[in-house]
Amino acid sequence: MNAPRTAGPRTVRRRALVIGGGLAGMLAAAALRGAVDEVLVVESDELPDGPLPRQGLPQARHAHMLWSGGVRAAESVLPGITDRWLAAGANRIPTPTGMVALTAQGWLRRWDRETHFVLGCSRDLLDSVVRDHVLSGPGVTVLPRTRVEGLTGTASRVTGVRVRGLDGPGRVLEADFVVDASGRASRAPRHLAELGVPPAPERSLDLGLVYATRVFRAPAGAEGFPLVSVQSDPRSGRPGQSASILPVEDGRWIVTETGTRAGEPTGDAEDFAAFPRGLRHPVVGEIISRLEPLTGVSVSRSTRNTRRYFERVRDWPERFVVLGDALAAFNPLYGHGMSVAAQTAAVLREEVEARGVEAPRLARRAQRAMAKPVGAAWELAMGQDVFYPEVRGGAPGLRDRILSRYVDRLVRTSCGRFSMVEDLTHVTSLQAPLTSLARPRVLLGAVRGPQYPPLDGPPLTPRELALVGGRASAG
């Protein structure tokens, strides 16, 4: 008769908890799952099954672009995600080849060489592909319809969260590591204050920006049609107004109009058609005048720039980090929010893989490292937004004025010199810091100026013009 087996030591299961099940939260879960036994995502909504609207993300209706810097960061956290996006119908739009863009300094040329790219698809599709990829693998589960009411632990270490289901009593969820990825509505400052953590410095800049969006059916045969954008000039002294056409999946185009205070678009269909005709060039209005609308007009107003400098808190608690829009939320005009969310998740993955979730001061190191990608996008946004009239939260200083004149020169040069397009898009795609624009090559290009004269109209090809009924003259 065999002797009975004696039980070995009990395996201690390590759990990470992520607050928020959006794009940032799912990428954070992917970044953590190899370092712990379980990742639990706490989400206040019921997450949809497939590329469908989510109640807690009303801004999903508007145009969303994921720059190549963000795509590469997401790929590093979630290998294979790019191919999944493309297979689901997302468009890979090369820059500047696949862009028709009127900048503050003129029309960009569509050079025959790609420098970077953006991913064009609906936000619903983008999120659902990430969500399906993360949840199809082991180790990640979602606790839906549950609201986080506070953190547990002390000012020196977070040990979990207090939650309450929408239909149930409150309880405590213990965790070895906690990530706040709950977006613009994050209550991290309040939760940290309740534990006795000193407040972090915070800055906010509000343009009063309003977004209005309508989805149209693309013309037959419009595969490969470029992204079209008419941008505003922050230093014109007039309200900032812009419009864009983003080709997305299933033969649809998302058309988004924006305006700052005293120049806002409305939710009225007739106003939506008229608004882009009054911009610096009417190309967007001319193109959509012949298209079939598939939806009504959706309007959003939650667009302020907000940055929380958690990396400056001296005694940052162990086992807790904040990333994505909960850390820094940007004016959506520049398309940097999702890219920064992916980059901060990539930072978390690198730190956790190198040291493990239980390493002393890991959270502080990760929070400080996240400040680098956040700072790059923040400088780009502030360098433009601070010049709009009636902006609330700041005014341009001497440094802002000097830098803006230099950037204007670079943008003007990029309209007629390919090397400058490379350097600028390396920054705007969030693959290089703003300081890279001070390199000798860039300075020399700024001195030399454009190689070719400015275009006098949008650089649409004859085929593209035919697709939209011959509207808008080619440059």
Disulfide bonds with the S-S distance in Angstrom:
none
